[in-house]
Amino acid sequence: MFESIINAIKAAFRYIVNLVRTVIHGVLNFFKEVVNWFKSLNLNPQEDTPFIADASEFKEMLKTAPKKNVGIFEGVYNEETDEITANRYLDADSLDAKTKEVLEKEPLVVLS
C-alpha cells in the first residue's frame, strides 16, 4: 500500500495546481492541525486512507523551498480510484512531540 500511496503522491504533484499551503508561526500541533483536518473531511474508512509525509522528502517534487524549518504533507488516498482526493501542505517553525512521534523517522505514515 505504501508504494501505491507514494506513486499517487508523485502523480498528484504533477496535476495539483492549487496545493493548499498553510504556514504555522510556531509549533505544529498534531491534534489541532492534523487530526482535526482529517476529521473535517468525513472520510470513508473503506475507501480513504489518511496519511502524512515529511515535507522535506517532497521538496523536489514541490519545486519550492520551504518557508519554515519543517513541514508535513498530509492527504487522503482513495484506494478504489487510486488517487489523492484531498491534500494540504503545512509549514511550521517546529513540530510538536506527537507529530515527531507519529512520523518517527519514516517519510510516509498511514494513519488509522
C-alpha positions as CSV (number, residue, x, y, z in Angstrom):
1,M,0.0,0.0,0.0
2,F,2.9,2.4,0.8
3,E,4.2,2.1,-2.8
4,S,0.7,2.9,-4.2
5,I,0.4,6.0,-2.0
6,I,3.9,7.2,-2.9
7,N,3.1,6.7,-6.6
8,A,-0.2,8.5,-6.2
9,I,1.6,11.4,-4.4
10,K,4.1,11.7,-7.2
11,A,1.3,11.7,-9.8
12,A,-0.8,14.2,-7.8
13,F,2.1,16.7,-7.7
14,R,2.1,16.7,-11.5
15,Y,-1.5,17.7,-11.6
16,I,-2.1,19.7,-8.4
17,V,-2.4,23.3,-9.4
18,N,-3.8,24.8,-6.1
19,L,-1.9,23.0,-3.4
20,V,-3.1,24.4,-0.1
21,R,-0.1,25.6,1.8
22,T,-0.7,26.6,5.4
23,V,2.1,28.4,7.3
24,I,2.1,27.9,11.1
25,H,4.0,30.5,13.0
26,G,5.1,28.3,15.9
27,V,4.9,24.6,16.7
28,L,2.7,22.4,14.5
29,N,0.3,20.6,16.9
30,F,-0.6,17.1,15.7
31,F,-4.1,17.0,17.2
32,K,-5.1,20.6,16.4
33,E,-3.7,20.8,12.9
34,V,-3.6,17.2,11.5
35,V,-6.3,15.2,13.3
36,N,-8.9,17.9,13.2
37,W,-8.3,18.5,9.4
38,F,-8.8,14.8,8.7
39,K,-11.9,14.7,10.9
40,S,-13.4,17.7,8.9
41,L,-13.2,15.6,5.7
42,N,-15.7,13.0,6.8
43,L,-13.7,10.1,5.3
44,N,-15.0,6.7,4.3
45,P,-12.8,4.2,6.1
46,Q,-13.4,1.5,3.5
47,E,-12.1,3.7,0.7
48,D,-10.0,6.5,2.1
49,T,-6.5,6.2,3.6
50,P,-5.3,9.3,5.5
51,F,-1.6,9.8,5.6
52,I,1.1,12.4,6.4
53,A,4.5,12.7,5.0
54,D,7.7,14.5,5.9
55,A,7.6,17.5,3.6
56,S,11.4,17.5,3.2
57,E,11.1,14.3,1.2
58,F,8.8,16.1,-1.2
59,K,10.6,19.4,-1.6
60,E,11.9,18.5,-5.1
61,M,8.5,17.4,-6.3
62,L,7.0,20.7,-5.0
63,K,9.7,22.7,-6.7
64,T,9.6,25.3,-3.9
65,A,11.9,26.0,-1.0
66,P,10.2,25.7,2.4
67,K,9.4,29.0,4.1
68,K,9.8,27.4,7.5
69,N,12.1,25.0,9.2
70,V,9.9,21.9,9.0
71,G,6.7,20.8,7.4
72,I,4.4,17.9,6.5
73,F,2.3,17.0,3.5
74,E,-1.0,15.4,4.5
75,G,-3.6,13.9,2.3
76,V,-6.2,11.2,1.6
77,Y,-5.5,8.4,-0.8
78,N,-8.6,6.7,-2.2
79,E,-7.7,3.1,-2.8
80,E,-10.6,2.5,-5.1
81,T,-9.8,5.3,-7.5
82,D,-6.0,5.2,-6.9
83,E,-5.8,8.9,-6.4
84,I,-5.3,11.5,-3.8
85,T,-8.6,13.1,-3.1
86,A,-7.6,15.8,-0.5
87,N,-4.3,17.3,0.4
88,R,-2.6,20.1,2.4
89,Y,1.0,21.2,2.9
90,L,1.9,22.6,6.4
91,D,5.0,24.7,7.0
92,A,5.9,25.3,10.7
93,D,8.8,26.6,12.8
94,S,8.9,23.2,14.6
95,L,6.8,20.0,15.2
96,D,5.2,19.1,18.5
97,A,6.2,15.9,20.3
98,K,3.1,13.9,19.0
99,T,3.9,14.7,15.3
100,K,7.5,13.7,15.8
101,E,6.4,10.5,17.5
102,V,4.0,9.7,14.7
103,L,6.5,10.4,11.9
104,E,9.4,8.9,13.8
105,K,12.0,8.5,11.0
106,E,9.5,7.5,8.4
107,P,8.9,9.6,5.3
108,L,5.3,8.4,5.0
109,V,2.9,7.3,7.7
110,V,-0.6,5.8,7.1
111,L,-3.0,6.9,9.8
112,S,-5.8,4.8,11.1
